[in-house]
Structures are given as C-alpha cells and as structure tokens.
C-alpha cells in the first residue's frame, strides 16, 4: 500500500493527512488518516472509494459534522488531482 502525505486548506487553516491507497478489483480505496497533531474534528480512519465506472467517489458521511463533510469534499478534490501512480494505475 502506497502512502502519500497531503495538506489541504479549509477556512484559512491547513490540515495534514496521510492518504494510503489500495487497489481492489473494480475500485481504488483511499484510506485517510489525519496527522497526529491535527486539531480538526475528523475520524481517525476515513475511507473514500472511487469505483472505476463512476466519476464520483463514495464515502460515509455519517458521524461527520458539517465541517467534517466539507473537509471530506476538499480531500477528494485534492486526491482527484493525484497522478496515475496514486490512483492504482488508473488515469
């Protein structure tokens, strides 16, 4: 599993996350974990699933407050810009 550290901006704050990706048969799963020193209210483990046949990702927003939902959207926007090697080889 390859891991990449990313920084996202939300409400004039910068947050760091570790993003590991796992290639499955028909999808790529991005396992997101906030940096140890992150003060944002975000789950310790959060997955975004991008099916090969879908343009939009899937993730469970239950348990996220409004700020967490918006951060999840910002995380996906950043992940969607990754080069192919961070998308499980899918362009």
Protein Blocks (a to p, Z undefined) as FASTA:
>chain_A
ZZddddddeehiacdddddddddfkbccddddddfklcbdcdfbdcddddfkbcbdcddf
ehiafklmmmmmmmmmmmmmpcfklnnopZZ
